[in-house]
């Protein structure tokens, strides 16, 4: 089981070398959201993680209000020139986003949720567009409770993709100082995430969300597992040559 981190602009400082030395094998950085927001720390997070020898992915927050083709084009625009190994789509939004955009007042949002069909079709269509990129695995991030409550139609197509599940076991407070070196002793893996109906396996598991603060991190960090070891991850990513960093440059081609 391979440990990894996911980060965004909230995580101002990350000691990637320290994390890698303690056994972290991958990092996933937020790149974009909808067709209107680009994470301004993604490039530096990717550069730091790659320099430390970690495999890297980027994630895009799916906004059901935004046209999937426009989201795909915006993702490609934001990704131009960056190096990473895989793409994730974050599917967890069920109501209009209060972020200021398109001249709307900050904090303004419609009270109603999107329909399950709209949420599902938005994510499905965007996934189909981004999956056209050869050599870059596409992973869907979501949680079982979200699907059950807001997006049951996702179960019709979700089993076709590798999944990254958010599911947080009850974590006791650490006794003493939590470090990278004692992390696996304080929080040993004792379970696996519950799978969505029809999905045969999980690929990534976000098991700690914004809760644990570790040395070298300016904020509490999201911790994840990859369902396998380093060799398994390289196989999943299509990296075959020993010693190659395996990174792929995403040129930001506009998708049809």
Rosetta silent file (secondary structure, phi, psi, omega in degrees, C-alpha in Angstrom):
SEQUENCE: XXXXXXXXXXXXXXXXXXXXXXXXXXXXXXXXXXXXXXXXXXXXXXXXXXXXXXXXXXXXXXXXXXXXXXXXXXXXXXXXXXXXXXXXXXXXXXXXXXXXXXXXXXXXXXXXXXXXXXXXXXXXXXXXXXXXXXXXXXXXXXXXXXXXXXXXXXXXXXXXXXXXXXXXXXXXXXXXXXXXXXXXXXXXXXXXXXXXXXXXXXXXXXXXXXXXXXXXXXXXXXXXXXXXXXXXXXXXXXXXXXXXXXXXXXXXXXXX
SCORE:     score description
SCORE:     0.000 S_00000001
   1 L     0.000  123.801 -173.528    0.000    0.000    0.000 S_00000001
   2 E  -102.698  129.153 -179.105    1.598    3.246   -1.144 S_00000001
   3 E   -83.112  145.286  176.650    1.145    6.483    0.800 S_00000001
   4 E  -154.090  172.863 -178.623    0.499    9.792   -0.963 S_00000001
   5 E  -123.844  150.670  163.908   -0.769   13.348   -0.499 S_00000001
   6 E  -123.236  141.047 -169.726   -3.282   15.554   -2.254 S_00000001
   7 E  -138.064  164.080  175.818   -2.865   19.317   -2.064 S_00000001
   8 L  -148.875 -165.955 -179.557   -4.308   22.598   -3.268 S_00000001
   9 L   -64.924  -18.149  176.875   -3.739   26.329   -2.812 S_00000001
  10 L   -66.771  -25.365 -178.109   -4.684   25.893    0.856 S_00000001
  11 L   -94.767   90.239 -171.369   -1.409   24.026    1.375 S_00000001
  12 L   -70.412  -39.545 -177.544    1.088   26.861    1.131 S_00000001
  13 L  -130.020  129.497  177.391    4.218   24.941    2.096 S_00000001
  14 E  -134.734  123.990  176.145    4.960   21.253    1.598 S_00000001
  15 L   -85.972   86.871 -174.890    8.324   19.643    2.329 S_00000001
  16 H   -65.337  -37.554 -179.846    8.158   17.147   -0.510 S_00000001
  17 H   -62.634  -40.015  179.291   11.645   15.766    0.085 S_00000001
  18 H   -66.424  -42.261  178.603   10.762   14.952    3.693 S_00000001
  19 H   -63.193  -43.063  179.984    7.525   13.265    2.665 S_00000001
  20 H   -65.282  -40.177  179.449    9.318   11.210   -0.001 S_00000001
  21 H   -63.873  -27.557 -179.700   12.047   10.185    2.425 S_00000001
  22 L   -88.382    0.956  174.309    9.336    8.921    4.786 S_00000001
  23 L   113.323   -2.295  176.180    7.797    6.728    2.098 S_00000001
  24 E   -64.544  138.291 -175.567    5.295    8.891    0.236 S_00000001
  25 E  -117.844   -9.877 -178.378    5.170    7.795   -3.377 S_00000001
  26 E  -154.359  161.830  177.258    2.732   10.142   -5.108 S_00000001
  27 E  -141.859  142.909  177.256    1.100   13.560   -4.990 S_00000001
  28 E  -125.698  122.150 -175.606   -2.132   14.884   -6.499 S_00000001
  29 E  -114.496  139.192  175.749   -2.491   18.664   -6.897 S_00000001
  30 E   -67.211  132.093  178.761   -5.595   20.674   -7.669 S_00000001
  31 E  -106.857  -45.946 -169.502   -5.319   22.257  -11.109 S_00000001
  32 E  -157.860  170.960 -179.595   -8.688   23.764  -11.984 S_00000001
  33 E  -149.512  130.438  179.911  -12.392   24.068  -11.289 S_00000001
  34 L    53.691 -135.884  175.190  -15.299   24.443  -13.678 S_00000001
  35 L  -122.701   29.351 -169.826  -14.398   26.827  -16.471 S_00000001
  36 L  -142.889   -9.317 -175.372  -13.424   29.719  -14.197 S_00000001
  37 E  -133.931  129.672  176.224  -10.807   28.851  -11.548 S_00000001
  38 E  -117.878  129.511 -179.592   -7.149   27.892  -11.810 S_00000001
  39 L   -75.584  119.808 -173.002   -5.194   26.872   -8.716 S_00000001
  40 L   -80.006   -1.470  176.928   -2.189   29.172   -8.552 S_00000001
  41 L  -108.230    0.880 -176.744   -0.074   26.742   -6.522 S_00000001
  42 H   -59.685  -48.066 -176.229   -0.466   23.707   -8.778 S_00000001
  43 H   -59.928  -43.784 -179.089    2.699   24.307  -10.795 S_00000001
  44 H   -70.176  -37.070  176.195    4.906   24.719   -7.728 S_00000001
  45 H   -61.822  -45.672  179.829    3.358   21.679   -6.022 S_00000001
  46 H   -62.990  -43.707 -179.155    3.990   19.537   -9.095 S_00000001
  47 H   -61.513  -43.684  179.735    7.563   20.790   -9.473 S_00000001
  48 H   -65.582  -42.544 -179.696    8.361   20.067   -5.834 S_00000001
  49 H   -66.960  -42.047  178.522    6.805   16.617   -5.903 S_00000001
  50 H   -64.181  -40.275  179.372    8.546   15.667   -9.159 S_00000001
  51 H   -63.262  -29.529  179.099   11.894   16.894   -7.841 S_00000001
  52 L   -85.311   -0.701  177.164   11.428   14.616   -4.832 S_00000001
  53 L    89.154   13.618 -179.480   10.791   11.630   -7.122 S_00000001
  54 L   -85.471  147.998  168.685    7.037   11.315   -6.564 S_00000001
  55 E   -74.251  146.178 -171.737    4.556   10.277   -9.226 S_00000001
  56 E  -130.455  146.570  172.928    2.133   13.116   -9.817 S_00000001
  57 E  -134.218  163.077  173.813   -1.467   13.701  -10.776 S_00000001
  58 E  -123.648  151.870  176.632   -3.692   16.737  -11.139 S_00000001
  59 E  -126.776  147.944  179.388   -7.364   17.058  -10.312 S_00000001
  60 E  -118.128  127.029  177.491  -10.167   19.120  -11.757 S_00000001
  61 E   -80.383  120.115 -177.936  -13.255   19.993   -9.704 S_00000001
  62 L   -81.742  121.776  175.415  -16.331   19.259  -11.828 S_00000001
  63 L  -104.665  110.922 -176.154  -18.944   22.019  -11.696 S_00000001
  64 L   -61.011  -17.400  179.661  -22.269   20.667  -13.051 S_00000001
  65 L   -75.127  -20.961 -173.848  -23.317   24.194  -14.001 S_00000001
  66 L   -96.164  141.163  178.491  -20.498   24.469  -16.555 S_00000001
  67 L   -59.679  130.831 -178.293  -20.568   22.958  -20.031 S_00000001
  68 H   -57.795  -37.465  178.864  -18.322   19.850  -20.152 S_00000001
  69 H   -65.809  -38.864  177.767  -16.631   20.950  -23.384 S_00000001
  70 H   -68.539  -36.668  177.122  -15.779   24.314  -21.864 S_00000001
  71 H   -65.803  -41.611  178.846  -14.469   22.612  -18.740 S_00000001
  72 H   -62.293  -43.671  179.393  -12.301   20.285  -20.838 S_00000001
  73 H   -64.743  -40.654  179.144  -10.891   23.198  -22.819 S_00000001
  74 H   -66.094  -41.198  176.061  -10.215   25.156  -19.629 S_00000001
  75 H   -56.723  -47.571 -179.068   -8.498   22.152  -18.055 S_00000001
  76 H   -63.429  -38.557  177.216   -6.222   21.840  -21.075 S_00000001
  77 H   -61.769  -45.166 -179.247   -5.447   25.539  -20.988 S_00000001
  78 H   -69.017  -30.105 -175.626   -4.475   25.334  -17.312 S_00000001
  79 H   -85.298   -9.385 -175.378   -2.431   22.165  -17.853 S_00000001
  80 L   -55.079  125.198  176.116   -0.342   23.497  -20.752 S_00000001
  81 L    85.576   -9.072 -179.654    3.357   22.952  -20.093 S_00000001
  82 E   -85.726  153.664  179.199    2.887   21.076  -16.809 S_00000001
  83 E  -112.417  128.352  178.876    4.271   17.601  -16.201 S_00000001
  84 E  -161.295  168.245 -173.937    2.168   14.933  -14.530 S_00000001
  85 L  -104.795  -24.679 -176.944    1.273   11.258  -14.832 S_00000001
  86 E  -155.128  165.482 -177.071   -2.514   11.068  -14.453 S_00000001
  87 E  -120.075  140.831  174.300   -5.729   13.099  -14.289 S_00000001
  88 E  -124.489  143.003  171.948   -8.480   13.025  -11.676 S_00000001
  89 E  -108.987  122.470 -179.069  -11.999   14.425  -11.841 S_00000001
  90 E   -90.261  107.754 -176.771  -13.370   15.526   -8.474 S_00000001
  91 L  -110.491   96.118  179.636  -17.109   14.757   -8.469 S_00000001
  92 L  -152.109    5.194 -179.162  -18.668   16.034   -5.244 S_00000001
  93 L   -92.399  128.506 -178.509  -20.571   19.230   -6.080 S_00000001
  94 L  -122.145   -3.347  179.394  -24.353   19.003   -5.797 S_00000001
  95 E  -142.983  162.487 -179.682  -25.412   22.680   -5.640 S_00000001
  96 L   -53.565  139.971 -176.101  -24.313   25.958   -7.274 S_00000001
  97 L   -82.925  133.254 -176.499  -20.856   27.043   -6.178 S_00000001
  98 L   -80.042    1.690 -179.442  -20.692   30.331   -4.214 S_00000001
  99 L   -62.010  138.198 -179.950  -17.340   31.318   -5.711 S_00000001
 100 L   -67.199  126.606  177.249  -17.417   34.766   -7.346 S_00000001
 101 L  -165.446  160.517  176.431  -17.438   34.460  -11.127 S_00000001
 102 L    50.266   37.469  176.422  -19.157   35.788  -14.219 S_00000001
 103 L    77.668    1.624  179.831  -20.019   39.040  -12.475 S_00000001
 104 L   -75.699  151.075  177.529  -21.974   37.345   -9.706 S_00000001
 105 L   -69.939  141.616  179.293  -21.694   38.721   -6.193 S_00000001
 106 L   -59.177  134.897  179.303  -19.381   36.764   -3.920 S_00000001
 107 L    85.965   -7.718 -179.538  -21.253   34.254   -1.800 S_00000001
 108 L   -78.978  130.671  179.500  -24.362   34.313   -3.974 S_00000001
 109 L  -152.440  146.614  175.496  -25.718   30.850   -4.742 S_00000001
 110 L   -72.848  143.394 -175.175  -28.986   29.283   -5.747 S_00000001
 111 L   -75.913  -25.000 -173.610  -30.490   27.237   -2.918 S_00000001
 112 L   -79.068  150.455  173.702  -31.580   24.210   -4.958 S_00000001
 113 E   -82.731  158.495  171.809  -29.381   21.204   -5.674 S_00000001
 114 L   -72.680  156.553  177.426  -28.701   19.935   -9.168 S_00000001
 115 L   -72.950  153.978  175.813  -30.611   16.858  -10.225 S_00000001
 116 H   -55.280  -36.812  179.501  -28.835   13.485  -10.029 S_00000001
 117 H   -64.160  -44.339 -179.456  -29.030   13.252  -13.822 S_00000001
 118 H   -63.557  -44.348  179.407  -27.316   16.623  -14.330 S_00000001
 119 H   -60.964  -46.613 -177.766  -24.523   15.779  -11.877 S_00000001
 120 H   -65.257  -47.435 -176.148  -23.947   12.390  -13.460 S_00000001
 121 H   -68.060  -35.125  177.648  -24.062   13.538  -17.084 S_00000001
 122 H   -61.411  -48.606 -179.841  -21.773   16.488  -16.458 S_00000001
 123 H   -68.108  -41.611 -179.563  -19.093   14.264  -14.939 S_00000001
 124 H   -61.334  -45.944 -176.883  -19.622   11.466  -17.469 S_00000001
 125 H   -69.212  -38.424  177.485  -19.308   13.748  -20.495 S_00000001
 126 H   -67.258  -40.294  177.841  -16.239   15.538  -19.133 S_00000001
 127 H   -60.850  -42.042 -179.864  -14.610   12.209  -18.303 S_00000001
 128 H   -62.647  -37.904  178.731  -15.221   10.966  -21.841 S_00000001
 129 H   -67.225  -47.210 -176.659  -13.550   14.075  -23.280 S_00000001
 130 H   -74.752  -23.776  178.475  -10.467   13.922  -21.076 S_00000001
 131 L   -71.035   -8.557  177.805  -10.132   10.149  -21.466 S_00000001
 132 L   -72.101   -9.415 -178.638   -9.297   10.750  -25.132 S_00000001
 133 L   -84.408  110.858 -177.720   -5.744   11.616  -24.056 S_00000001
 134 L   -68.371  142.967  175.075   -3.552    8.526  -24.573 S_00000001
 135 L    84.423   -1.981  178.162   -1.061    7.666  -21.847 S_00000001
 136 L  -121.371   98.101  179.348   -2.758    9.662  -19.091 S_00000001
 137 E   -56.414  143.740  179.238   -4.998    7.492  -16.895 S_00000001
 138 E  -112.057  125.450 -175.904   -8.239    9.162  -15.843 S_00000001
 139 E  -117.952  141.719  177.801   -9.443    8.614  -12.274 S_00000001
 140 E  -104.684  122.035  175.432  -12.807    9.609  -10.758 S_00000001
 141 E   -96.856  129.901  175.399  -12.780   11.025   -7.220 S_00000001
 142 E  -165.496 -170.247  175.286  -16.013   10.807   -5.259 S_00000001
 143 L  -140.327  151.879 -175.643  -17.523    9.231   -2.162 S_00000001
 144 H   -61.157  -42.797 -178.145  -20.191    6.577   -1.733 S_00000001
 145 H   -62.443  -34.472  177.533  -22.446    8.796    0.390 S_00000001
 146 H   -65.514  -45.725 -179.579  -22.404   11.478   -2.324 S_00000001
 147 H   -60.622  -47.345 -177.144  -23.439    9.001   -5.001 S_00000001
 148 H   -62.269  -41.067 -174.573  -26.240    7.543   -2.887 S_00000001
 149 H   -85.447  -35.007 -169.663  -27.661   10.923   -1.906 S_00000001
 150 H  -123.270  -18.211 -167.603  -27.068   13.077   -4.982 S_00000001
 151 L  -149.041   51.088 -179.183  -25.888   11.133   -8.039 S_00000001
 152 H   -58.167  -32.159  178.648  -27.125    7.553   -8.308 S_00000001
 153 H   -61.079  -16.754  176.146  -27.001    7.594  -12.148 S_00000001
 154 H   -58.944  -26.947 -177.805  -23.197    7.671  -11.824 S_00000001
 155 H   -64.289  -17.115  179.137  -23.373    3.963  -11.026 S_00000001
 156 H   -72.993  -27.048 -176.024  -24.201    3.310  -14.685 S_00000001
 157 L  -126.039  -16.520 -176.456  -20.758    4.442  -15.883 S_00000001
 158 H   -58.046  -37.671 -179.421  -18.480    4.768  -12.846 S_00000001
 159 H   -61.204  -12.407  179.811  -17.308    1.100  -12.926 S_00000001
 160 H   -79.219   -9.220 -175.189  -15.599    1.844  -16.253 S_00000001
 161 L  -121.183  152.993  167.184  -13.014    4.091  -14.548 S_00000001
 162 E   -63.381  144.937 -176.584  -10.412    3.745  -11.810 S_00000001
 163 E  -121.185  148.884  175.751  -11.830    5.366   -8.679 S_00000001
 164 E  -120.214  110.403 -172.172  -10.414    7.508   -5.878 S_00000001
 165 E  -101.562  133.679  171.187  -12.681    7.255   -2.857 S_00000001
 166 E   -93.608  114.656  179.802  -13.018    9.727   -0.013 S_00000001
 167 L  -157.966  119.732 -168.587  -13.860    7.748    3.095 S_00000001
 168 L  -111.721  108.383  173.565  -12.545    8.601    6.536 S_00000001
 169 L   -67.236  158.510  179.307  -12.303    5.980    9.268 S_00000001
 170 L   -68.478  116.664 -176.776  -12.527    7.235   12.811 S_00000001
 171 L  -103.628  123.278  177.038   -8.990    8.287   13.699 S_00000001
 172 L   -69.794  154.689  175.914   -7.992    8.517   17.357 S_00000001
 173 L   -64.726  136.858 -179.733   -5.994   11.542   18.495 S_00000001
 174 L   -66.569  142.224  175.331   -2.263   10.778   18.328 S_00000001
 175 L   -91.451  106.411 -175.267   -0.506   10.158   21.610 S_00000001
 176 L    91.640 -168.254 -175.721    2.506   12.420   21.458 S_00000001
 177 L   -77.154  130.468  176.549    3.992   14.094   18.404 S_00000001
 178 L   -87.078  127.424  179.918    2.872   12.808   15.011 S_00000001
 179 L  -129.394  167.054  175.326    5.743   12.414   12.554 S_00000001
 180 L   -62.167  -35.253 -175.658    6.219   10.903    9.130 S_00000001
 181 L   -70.672  -33.484 -178.782    8.299    8.192   10.744 S_00000001
 182 L  -102.356    6.247 -176.337    5.630    7.074   13.243 S_00000001
 183 H   -57.128  -45.970 -176.301    2.590    7.686   11.016 S_00000001
 184 H   -70.894  -22.207  176.243    2.127    4.037   10.064 S_00000001
 185 H   -81.681  -38.629 -179.495    2.370    2.954   13.695 S_00000001
 186 H   -72.081  -39.528 -178.487   -0.086    5.570   14.969 S_00000001
 187 L  -127.650   71.804  176.996   -2.552    5.017   12.128 S_00000001
 188 L   -68.411  149.911  177.420   -2.088    1.529   10.684 S_00000001
 189 L   -73.392  119.902 -176.282   -4.379    0.570    7.838 S_00000001
 190 L  -118.779   -2.971 -177.070   -7.086   -1.578    9.373 S_00000001
 191 L  -154.978  177.995  174.553   -9.817   -1.514    6.709 S_00000001
 192 L  -125.433  155.855 -178.841  -10.594   -0.761    3.092 S_00000001
 193 L   -69.577  149.354  173.719  -13.098    1.778    1.762 S_00000001
 194 L   -68.359  132.066 -176.836  -16.639    0.735    0.962 S_00000001
 195 L   -88.947  144.906  171.052  -17.009    0.411   -2.799 S_00000001
 196 L   -63.386  151.150 -178.754  -19.808    1.974   -4.871 S_00000001
 197 L   -55.383  128.387  176.401  -22.225   -0.583   -6.264 S_00000001
 198 L    89.944  -12.786 -179.748  -20.795   -2.331   -9.318 S_00000001
 199 L   -84.766  125.562 -172.445  -17.239   -1.028   -8.909 S_00000001
 200 L   -76.342  -25.235 -175.361  -14.801   -3.954   -8.740 S_00000001
 201 L  -164.662  163.900  173.108  -11.958   -2.240   -6.861 S_00000001
 202 L  -105.803  150.159  178.543  -10.558    1.048   -5.621 S_00000001
 203 L  -104.844  -46.074  175.004   -7.375    2.610   -6.973 S_00000001
 204 E  -124.868  150.057  178.814   -6.864    5.513   -4.542 S_00000001
 205 E  -134.814  113.731  173.614   -8.300    6.020   -1.062 S_00000001
 206 E   -85.240  103.565 -171.036   -8.334    9.414    0.654 S_00000001
 207 E  -103.235   -7.212  176.879   -8.422    8.197    4.243 S_00000001
 208 E  -142.381  114.409 -176.837   -7.635   11.416    6.123 S_00000001
 209 E  -106.830  112.072  173.578   -9.190   14.694    5.077 S_00000001
 210 E    50.589   43.162 -175.056   -7.687   17.970    6.339 S_00000001
 211 E  -126.332  -39.586 -171.674   -7.043   16.553    9.769 S_00000001
 212 E  -100.139  127.401  177.587   -3.468   15.442   10.363 S_00000001
 213 L  -103.100  125.766 -177.025   -0.611   17.929   10.573 S_00000001
 214 L  -119.026  156.974  179.666    2.823   16.542    9.826 S_00000001
 215 L   -56.940  139.431  179.397    6.308   18.082    9.976 S_00000001
 216 L    88.187    0.522 -178.889    7.160   20.190    6.937 S_00000001
 217 E  -114.368  134.244 -179.692    3.513   21.018    6.178 S_00000001
 218 L   -82.114   -8.801 -177.611    2.002   24.460    6.731 S_00000001
 219 L  -147.611  167.130  172.808   -1.506   23.001    7.038 S_00000001
 220 L   -63.652  140.317 -169.335   -3.321   19.785    7.843 S_00000001
 221 E  -115.641  149.642  173.175   -2.855   17.522    4.863 S_00000001
 222 E   -82.234  126.103  179.084   -5.038   15.019    2.983 S_00000001
 223 E  -109.159  146.011 -174.013   -3.472   11.554    3.126 S_00000001
 224 E  -139.066  160.821  167.948   -4.164    8.789    0.636 S_00000001
 225 E  -118.104  145.161  163.362   -3.287    5.226   -0.248 S_00000001
 226 E   -98.937  138.778 -174.736   -2.684    3.761   -3.680 S_00000001
 227 L   -80.574   71.530 -179.073   -3.952    0.181   -3.856 S_00000001
 228 L   157.932 -173.382  178.766   -0.580   -1.400   -4.542 S_00000001
 229 L  -103.598 -171.366 -176.803    3.134   -0.736   -4.269 S_00000001
 230 H   -62.228  -39.989  178.614    5.445    1.472   -6.339 S_00000001
 231 H   -63.826  -41.730  177.973    5.811   -1.123   -9.056 S_00000001
 232 H   -62.789  -39.494  178.965    2.038   -1.479   -9.268 S_00000001
 233 H   -64.160  -43.196  179.349    1.653    2.278   -9.555 S_00000001
 234 H   -64.272  -35.740  175.305    4.143    2.457  -12.403 S_00000001
 235 H   -63.774  -44.371  178.123    2.289   -0.337  -14.158 S_00000001
 236 H   -60.016  -37.614 -177.517   -0.981    1.573  -13.705 S_00000001
 237 H   -85.130   -7.506 -178.956    0.654    4.707  -15.113 S_00000001
 238 L    77.938   24.006  178.419    2.266    2.896  -18.033 S_00000001
 239 L   -95.313  118.537 -171.877    5.803    3.645  -16.853 S_00000001
 240 L  -114.167  -32.268 -173.601    8.014    0.766  -17.865 S_00000001
 241 L   -83.314  123.439  177.510   11.648    1.872  -18.014 S_00000001
 242 L   -63.279  134.218  178.155   13.503    1.667  -14.729 S_00000001
 243 L    92.332  -12.874  177.558   15.096    4.986  -13.839 S_00000001
 244 L   -82.232  140.802  176.897   12.759    7.066  -16.013 S_00000001
 245 L   -77.632  -10.703  169.406   10.785    9.732  -14.228 S_00000001
 246 L    66.951    6.631 -174.703    7.955    8.854  -16.567 S_00000001
 247 L   -74.616  151.848 -179.244    6.447   12.314  -16.643 S_00000001
 248 E  -123.665  136.806 -179.694    4.353   13.424  -19.556 S_00000001
 249 E   -88.534  127.177 -179.486    3.943   16.958  -20.769 S_00000001
 250 E   -97.178  113.342 -170.916    0.351   18.069  -21.166 S_00000001
 251 L   -85.216   -5.072  176.566    0.209   20.582  -24.007 S_00000001
 252 L    76.235   33.256  178.545   -3.299   21.803  -23.351 S_00000001
 253 L   -62.379  133.888  177.959   -4.824   20.716  -26.657 S_00000001
 254 L   -70.354  129.506 -178.286   -8.396   21.921  -27.000 S_00000001
 255 L   -89.367  145.215  179.404  -10.763   18.967  -26.959 S_00000001
 256 L   -76.989    0.000    0.000  -13.596   18.641  -29.444 S_00000001
